[in-house]
Amino acid sequence: MSIPKSMHKEAKQQLRLTREQWLERSLEMLATTRGRMRIDELVKSLGVTKGSFYWHFKDKADFVKSQLDYWESTTTRNVIEEMEKHRDEEPTMQLLALMKLLSNKEFCDHDIAIRNMVISDGTVATKVALVDKMRLDYVTHLFSEIGFTGKDLEARVHLFAVFHSLREGFLGKKMTNSEDDLMARFKFFIAKCSDTQKSDS
């Protein structure tokens, strides 16, 4: 008995899907559903069967762990590694380079979705705390190199981290990444208190 061509096509498609493609698509769906994605919906969106899912992941717990690791890698570890290209630049220019990297809208979309998962899955909180620490440590070092210290350093670092994680989750406001807007935000983050006081006087 011959096997229908449609079955051959589906089998090839499932073999072609890599683990990374599964995880990338899952983050895309998480972003649109704000963290409420179901495995059945993911399988359907990829046009494959659940057998393909279990080829790459042992169970849902393994999938969620892999998904969180992928989020950590793509939104944090890879960014820090990419910033190594700018290590010999002035600290302010490193900050600008970082802001340009973080202007990718997907970063904040994924962050909001992952953080929403904490509500229904307490194990996600551990990963979120780890990622937050990595980001804060990196940005703290960068701002301290620029010259900020004490409470001013702490407040600036947290404001920077929160803005770039959740910037489009506040008040429904959409932020643009035009050169003018990016430079305005950059100037705000590097301004000393004395500078802002002079400009107000």
C-alpha positions as a Markdown table, in Angstrom:
| # | Residue | x | y | z |
|---|---|---|---|---|
| 1 | Met | 0.0 | 0.0 | 0.0 |
| 2 | Ser | 1.4 | 3.4 | -1.0 |
| 3 | Ile | 1.7 | 6.2 | 1.5 |
| 4 | Pro | -0.2 | 9.4 | 0.6 |
| 5 | Lys | 2.0 | 12.3 | -0.5 |
| 6 | Ser | 0.4 | 14.5 | 2.2 |
| 7 | Met | 1.8 | 12.1 | 4.9 |
| 8 | His | 5.3 | 12.2 | 3.3 |
| 9 | Lys | 5.1 | 16.0 | 3.3 |
| 10 | Glu | 4.1 | 16.2 | 7.0 |
| 11 | Ala | 6.8 | 13.8 | 8.0 |
| 12 | Lys | 9.4 | 15.8 | 6.2 |
| 13 | Gln | 8.1 | 19.0 | 7.8 |
| 14 | Gln | 8.3 | 17.6 | 11.3 |
| 15 | Leu | 11.8 | 16.4 | 10.7 |
| 16 | Arg | 12.9 | 19.8 | 9.4 |
| 17 | Leu | 11.6 | 21.6 | 12.5 |
| 18 | Thr | 14.5 | 22.1 | 14.8 |
| 19 | Arg | 14.3 | 22.4 | 18.6 |
| 20 | Glu | 15.3 | 26.1 | 18.2 |
| 21 | Gln | 12.4 | 26.7 | 15.7 |
| 22 | Trp | 10.0 | 25.2 | 18.2 |
| 23 | Leu | 11.3 | 27.5 | 20.9 |
| 24 | Glu | 11.4 | 30.6 | 18.7 |
| 25 | Arg | 7.8 | 30.0 | 17.6 |
| 26 | Ser | 6.8 | 29.5 | 21.2 |
| 27 | Leu | 8.2 | 32.9 | 22.3 |
| 28 | Glu | 6.4 | 34.5 | 19.4 |
| 29 | Met | 3.1 | 33.0 | 20.5 |
| 30 | Leu | 3.8 | 33.8 | 24.2 |
| 31 | Ala | 4.2 | 37.5 | 23.2 |
| 32 | Thr | 0.8 | 37.6 | 21.4 |
| 33 | Thr | -1.0 | 35.8 | 24.2 |
| 34 | Arg | 0.9 | 37.5 | 27.1 |
| 35 | Gly | 2.1 | 34.1 | 28.5 |
| 36 | Arg | -1.1 | 32.0 | 28.1 |
| 37 | Met | 0.0 | 29.8 | 25.2 |
| 38 | Arg | -1.0 | 26.1 | 25.2 |
| 39 | Ile | 1.0 | 23.3 | 23.7 |
| 40 | Asp | -1.9 | 22.2 | 21.4 |
| 41 | Glu | -2.0 | 25.8 | 20.0 |
| 42 | Leu | 1.7 | 25.8 | 19.4 |
| 43 | Val | 1.5 | 22.4 | 17.6 |
| 44 | Lys | -1.4 | 23.6 | 15.4 |
| 45 | Ser | 0.4 | 26.9 | 14.5 |
| 46 | Leu | 3.4 | 24.9 | 13.3 |
| 47 | Gly | 1.2 | 22.5 | 11.2 |
| 48 | Val | 2.7 | 19.4 | 12.8 |
| 49 | Thr | 1.5 | 16.6 | 15.2 |
| 50 | Lys | 2.2 | 16.2 | 18.9 |
| 51 | Gly | 4.6 | 13.5 | 18.0 |
| 52 | Ser | 7.0 | 16.1 | 16.6 |
| 53 | Phe | 6.8 | 18.0 | 19.9 |
| 54 | Tyr | 7.7 | 14.9 | 21.9 |
| 55 | Trp | 10.6 | 14.2 | 19.5 |
| 56 | His | 12.3 | 17.4 | 20.9 |
| 57 | Phe | 10.9 | 17.6 | 24.4 |
| 58 | Lys | 10.3 | 14.9 | 27.0 |
| 59 | Asp | 7.2 | 16.5 | 28.5 |
| 60 | Lys | 5.7 | 19.9 | 29.2 |
| 61 | Ala | 8.1 | 20.6 | 32.1 |
| 62 | Asp | 11.1 | 19.9 | 29.9 |
| 63 | Phe | 9.6 | 22.2 | 27.2 |
| 64 | Val | 9.0 | 25.1 | 29.7 |
| 65 | Lys | 12.6 | 24.8 | 31.0 |
| 66 | Ser | 13.9 | 24.8 | 27.5 |
| 67 | Gln | 11.7 | 27.8 | 26.7 |
| 68 | Leu | 13.0 | 29.7 | 29.6 |
| 69 | Asp | 16.7 | 28.9 | 28.8 |
| 70 | Tyr | 16.1 | 30.0 | 25.3 |
| 71 | Trp | 14.6 | 33.3 | 26.5 |
| 72 | Glu | 17.6 | 33.8 | 28.8 |
| 73 | Ser | 20.0 | 33.1 | 26.0 |
| 74 | Thr | 18.4 | 35.3 | 23.3 |
| 75 | Thr | 17.4 | 38.3 | 25.4 |
| 76 | Thr | 20.3 | 38.4 | 27.8 |
| 77 | Arg | 23.4 | 36.2 | 27.3 |
| 78 | Asn | 23.6 | 36.8 | 23.6 |
| 79 | Val | 23.2 | 40.6 | 24.2 |
| 80 | Ile | 26.0 | 40.6 | 26.7 |
| 81 | Glu | 28.2 | 38.6 | 24.3 |
| 82 | Glu | 27.3 | 41.0 | 21.4 |
| 83 | Met | 28.4 | 43.9 | 23.6 |
| 84 | Glu | 31.9 | 42.5 | 23.7 |
| 85 | Lys | 32.4 | 44.1 | 20.3 |
| 86 | His | 32.1 | 47.5 | 22.0 |
| 87 | Arg | 34.3 | 46.8 | 25.0 |
| 88 | Asp | 37.1 | 49.2 | 23.9 |
| 89 | Glu | 34.7 | 52.1 | 23.4 |
| 90 | Glu | 33.9 | 54.9 | 25.9 |
| 91 | Pro | 31.3 | 53.7 | 28.5 |
| 92 | Thr | 28.7 | 56.2 | 27.2 |
| 93 | Met | 29.1 | 54.8 | 23.7 |
| 94 | Gln | 28.8 | 51.3 | 25.1 |
| 95 | Leu | 25.5 | 52.4 | 26.7 |
| 96 | Leu | 24.2 | 53.8 | 23.4 |
| 97 | Ala | 25.2 | 50.5 | 21.6 |
| 98 | Leu | 23.3 | 48.6 | 24.3 |
| 99 | Met | 20.2 | 50.7 | 23.9 |
| 100 | Lys | 20.3 | 50.2 | 20.1 |
| 101 | Leu | 20.4 | 46.4 | 20.7 |
| 102 | Leu | 17.5 | 46.6 | 23.1 |
| 103 | Ser | 15.4 | 48.6 | 20.8 |
| 104 | Asn | 14.2 | 45.3 | 19.3 |
| 105 | Lys | 10.5 | 45.2 | 20.2 |
| 106 | Glu | 10.5 | 41.5 | 20.6 |
| 107 | Phe | 12.7 | 41.8 | 23.7 |
| 108 | Cys | 10.0 | 43.6 | 25.7 |
| 109 | Asp | 7.2 | 41.5 | 24.3 |
| 110 | His | 8.9 | 38.3 | 25.4 |
| 111 | Asp | 9.7 | 39.8 | 28.8 |
| 112 | Ile | 6.1 | 40.7 | 29.6 |
| 113 | Ala | 4.9 | 37.2 | 28.5 |
| 114 | Ile | 7.5 | 35.4 | 30.6 |
| 115 | Arg | 6.9 | 37.5 | 33.7 |
| 116 | Asn | 3.1 | 36.8 | 33.3 |
| 117 | Met | 3.9 | 33.1 | 33.5 |
| 118 | Val | 5.2 | 33.6 | 37.1 |
| 119 | Ile | 1.5 | 34.0 | 38.1 |
| 120 | Ser | 0.6 | 30.4 | 37.1 |
| 121 | Asp | 4.0 | 28.7 | 37.4 |
| 122 | Gly | 6.1 | 29.5 | 40.4 |
| 123 | Thr | 9.2 | 27.7 | 39.0 |
| 124 | Val | 9.4 | 30.5 | 36.3 |
| 125 | Ala | 10.3 | 33.0 | 39.1 |
| 126 | Thr | 13.7 | 31.4 | 39.7 |
| 127 | Lys | 14.7 | 31.9 | 36.1 |
| 128 | Val | 13.3 | 35.5 | 36.0 |
| 129 | Ala | 15.3 | 36.3 | 39.1 |
| 130 | Leu | 18.5 | 34.9 | 37.6 |
| 131 | Val | 18.0 | 36.9 | 34.3 |
| 132 | Asp | 17.2 | 40.1 | 36.2 |
| 133 | Lys | 20.4 | 39.7 | 38.2 |
| 134 | Met | 22.5 | 39.2 | 35.1 |
| 135 | Arg | 21.0 | 42.3 | 33.5 |
| 136 | Leu | 21.3 | 44.5 | 36.6 |
| 137 | Asp | 24.9 | 43.4 | 37.2 |
| 138 | Tyr | 25.9 | 44.3 | 33.7 |
| 139 | Val | 24.1 | 47.6 | 33.6 |
| 140 | Thr | 25.4 | 48.5 | 37.1 |
| 141 | His | 28.9 | 48.1 | 35.9 |
| 142 | Leu | 28.3 | 50.1 | 32.8 |
| 143 | Phe | 26.7 | 53.1 | 34.6 |
| 144 | Ser | 29.4 | 53.0 | 37.3 |
| 145 | Glu | 32.0 | 53.3 | 34.5 |
| 146 | Ile | 30.1 | 56.3 | 33.3 |
| 147 | Gly | 30.5 | 57.8 | 36.7 |
| 148 | Phe | 27.3 | 57.2 | 38.6 |
| 149 | Thr | 27.5 | 56.2 | 42.3 |
| 150 | Gly | 25.3 | 55.5 | 45.3 |
| 151 | Lys | 21.6 | 55.9 | 45.2 |
| 152 | Asp | 21.8 | 57.7 | 41.9 |
| 153 | Leu | 23.5 | 54.7 | 40.4 |
| 154 | Glu | 20.9 | 52.3 | 41.9 |
| 155 | Ala | 17.9 | 54.3 | 40.8 |
| 156 | Arg | 19.2 | 54.8 | 37.3 |
| 157 | Val | 20.1 | 51.1 | 36.8 |
| 158 | His | 16.7 | 49.9 | 37.9 |
| 159 | Leu | 14.9 | 52.5 | 35.8 |
| 160 | Phe | 16.9 | 51.4 | 32.7 |
| 161 | Ala | 16.3 | 47.7 | 33.3 |
| 162 | Val | 12.5 | 48.2 | 33.9 |
| 163 | Phe | 12.1 | 50.5 | 30.9 |
| 164 | His | 13.8 | 48.1 | 28.5 |
| 165 | Ser | 12.0 | 45.0 | 29.8 |
| 166 | Leu | 8.5 | 46.4 | 29.9 |
| 167 | Arg | 8.5 | 49.6 | 28.0 |
| 168 | Glu | 5.4 | 48.9 | 26.0 |
| 169 | Gly | 3.5 | 47.3 | 28.9 |
| 170 | Phe | 3.0 | 50.7 | 30.6 |
| 171 | Leu | -0.2 | 52.6 | 30.0 |
| 172 | Gly | -0.5 | 51.1 | 26.5 |
| 173 | Lys | 2.0 | 53.6 | 25.1 |
| 174 | Lys | 3.9 | 52.6 | 22.0 |
| 175 | Met | 7.5 | 53.7 | 21.9 |
| 176 | Thr | 9.3 | 54.6 | 18.7 |
| 177 | Asn | 12.9 | 53.7 | 17.8 |
| 178 | Ser | 13.6 | 56.7 | 15.7 |
| 179 | Glu | 17.1 | 58.2 | 15.9 |
| 180 | Asp | 15.7 | 61.3 | 17.6 |
| 181 | Asp | 13.8 | 59.4 | 20.3 |
| 182 | Leu | 16.6 | 57.0 | 20.9 |
| 183 | Met | 19.1 | 59.9 | 21.4 |
| 184 | Ala | 16.6 | 61.7 | 23.7 |
| 185 | Arg | 16.4 | 58.6 | 25.9 |
| 186 | Phe | 20.2 | 58.2 | 25.8 |
| 187 | Lys | 20.8 | 61.8 | 26.9 |
| 188 | Phe | 18.3 | 61.3 | 29.7 |
| 189 | Phe | 20.0 | 58.2 | 31.1 |
| 190 | Ile | 23.5 | 59.7 | 31.0 |
| 191 | Ala | 22.5 | 63.1 | 32.4 |
| 192 | Lys | 23.9 | 63.9 | 35.9 |
| 193 | Cys | 21.5 | 65.5 | 38.4 |
| 194 | Ser | 23.4 | 68.8 | 38.2 |
| 195 | Asp | 23.0 | 68.8 | 34.4 |
| 196 | Thr | 19.2 | 68.5 | 34.7 |
| 197 | Gln | 19.0 | 71.2 | 37.4 |
| 198 | Lys | 21.0 | 73.6 | 35.1 |
| 199 | Ser | 18.7 | 73.0 | 32.2 |
| 200 | Asp | 15.6 | 73.7 | 34.4 |
| 201 | Ser | 17.0 | 76.9 | 35.8 |
